[in-house]
């Protein structure tokens, strides 16, 4: 009965994950078949790749137990490794998905950062404009402005009459 070393376990994981990925897209329907075939390859010295792909599911399900028993792998140590590798494959796939998600989000953020955003441009313009206004109004007397505004409001009839007269002329 074979016990995989660290290197073999990593190679096993890589092989399963790569075989379940087509054009960069993970295919969950392939996982169980590919996992079982890879188990046969590593523990029963059976190279499934020499068989036509159309036969792979049959080999994975109909011949699996026979080939494992024939190789003398039907032991608790084998099934412990089987369970451990199956868990590792699922964790690896989950981690790969999360990495792709993060990379995708970072790519989107880079697109957003690199492309000018009209709203951000407007906010930047308004911030600069208001900072300029603030700088120009340092000597502005709010109390004097309030007095003038109140006087104008109190005399709005007279001011309107003067403006109307000026407009007629």
C-alpha positions in Angstrom: 0.0 0.0 0.0 1.5 3.3 -1.1 1.6 6.4 1.1 2.1 9.6 -0.8 4.9 11.9 0.2 4.4 15.7 0.3 5.6 16.2 -3.3 3.3 13.5 -4.6 0.4 15.0 -2.7 1.0 18.4 -4.2 1.4 16.9 -7.7 -1.9 15.0 -7.1 -3.7 18.2 -6.1 -2.3 20.1 -9.1 -3.3 17.3 -11.5 -6.9 17.1 -10.3 -7.4 20.9 -10.3 -5.9 21.4 -13.8 -7.8 18.5 -15.3 -11.1 20.0 -14.0 -10.3 23.3 -15.6 -11.1 23.9 -19.2 -9.9 27.2 -20.8 -9.5 28.7 -17.3 -13.0 27.8 -16.2 -13.5 25.2 -13.4 -15.9 22.4 -14.3 -17.4 20.9 -11.1 -19.0 18.0 -13.0 -15.5 16.7 -13.8 -14.2 16.7 -10.2 -15.4 13.4 -8.9 -14.4 11.5 -12.1 -11.0 13.1 -12.4 -10.4 12.7 -8.7 -11.1 9.0 -8.8 -9.0 8.5 -11.9 -6.1 10.4 -10.3 -6.4 8.2 -7.3 -6.1 5.1 -9.5 -3.0 6.6 -11.2 -1.2 7.4 -7.9 -2.2 4.4 -5.9 -2.9 1.6 -8.3 -0.4 2.6 -11.0 -3.2 2.8 -13.6 -2.7 5.5 -16.2 -6.2 6.5 -17.2 -4.8 8.9 -19.9 -4.1 6.0 -22.1 -7.9 5.3 -22.3 -10.3 7.4 -24.4 -12.0 10.1 -22.5 -15.4 8.6 -23.2 -14.4 5.6 -21.0 -13.2 7.7 -18.0 -16.5 7.9 -16.2 -17.0 4.1 -16.6 -13.5 3.4 -15.2 -14.0 5.9 -12.4 -17.3 4.3 -11.2 -17.4 0.7 -12.4 -13.8 -0.3 -12.2 -12.6 1.9 -9.3 -13.1 -0.5 -6.4 -11.9 -3.5 -8.4 -8.6 -1.7 -9.3 -8.1 -0.4 -5.7 -8.6 -3.9 -4.3 -6.4 -5.5 -6.9 -3.6 -3.0 -6.0 -3.9 -3.9 -2.3 -5.0 -0.4 -1.4 -8.3 -1.3 0.3 -6.9 -0.4 3.8 -7.7 2.2 6.4 -4.5 4.0 5.5 -5.6 4.3 1.9 -9.0 5.6 2.8 -7.5 8.1 5.2 -5.4 9.4 2.4 -8.3 9.4 0.0 -10.4 11.5 2.4 -7.5 13.8 3.1 -6.8 14.4 -0.6 -10.5 14.9 -1.4 -10.7 17.6 1.3 -7.5 19.2 0.0 -8.8 19.3 -3.5 -12.0 21.0 -2.4 -10.0 23.5 -0.4 -7.6 24.2 -3.3 -10.5 24.8 -5.6 -12.2 27.1 -3.1 -9.0 29.0 -2.6 -8.5 29.3 -6.4 -11.9 30.7 -6.8 -11.3 33.3 -4.1 -8.0 34.2 -5.7 -9.7 34.7 -9.1 -12.4 36.8 -7.4 -9.8 39.0 -5.7 -7.8 39.3 -8.9 -11.0 40.2 -10.8 -11.9 42.8 -8.3 -8.4 44.3 -8.3 -8.6 44.4 -12.1 -11.9 46.2 -12.0 -10.6 48.6 -9.4 -7.5 49.3 -11.6 -9.9 50.0 -14.5 -11.9 52.4 -12.4 -8.8 54.1 -11.1 -7.2 54.4 -14.5 -10.3 55.7 -16.3 -11.4 59.2 -15.5 -14.7 59.4 -13.8 -16.9 62.4 -14.6 -18.3 62.6 -11.1 -14.9 62.5 -9.6 -13.7 65.1 -12.0 -16.6 67.4 -11.0 -16.0 66.8 -7.3 -12.3 67.7 -7.7 -13.2 70.8 -9.7 -15.7 71.9 -7.0 -13.2 71.3 -4.3 -10.6 73.4 -6.0 -13.1 76.1 -6.8 -14.4 76.3 -3.2 -10.8 76.3 -1.9 -10.1 79.3 -4.1 -13.2 81.1 -3.0 -12.3 80.4 0.6 -8.9 81.8 0.0 -10.4 84.9 -1.6 -12.8 85.5 1.2 -10.3 85.5 4.0 -11.0 89.2 4.6 -14.7 89.0 4.1 -16.7 90.6 6.9 -19.8 88.5 7.5 -21.4 91.1 9.9 -21.1 93.9 7.3 -22.5 91.6 4.6 -25.4 90.8 6.9 -26.1 94.5 7.5 -26.0 95.3 3.8 -28.3 92.4 2.9 -30.8 93.4 5.6 -30.8 97.0 4.4 -31.4 95.8 0.9 -34.3 93.7 2.0 -35.8 96.5 4.0 -35.6 98.8 1.0 -36.5 96.3 -1.7 -39.5 98.4 -3.0 -37.3 101.5 -3.5 -34.5 99.5 -5.1 -36.9 97.8 -7.5 -38.3 101.2 -8.5 -34.8 102.6 -9.2 -33.9 99.5 -11.2 -37.1 99.6 -13.2 -36.6 103.3 -13.9 -33.0 102.7 -15.1 -34.2 99.9 -17.3 -36.8 102.2 -19.0 -34.2 104.8 -19.8 
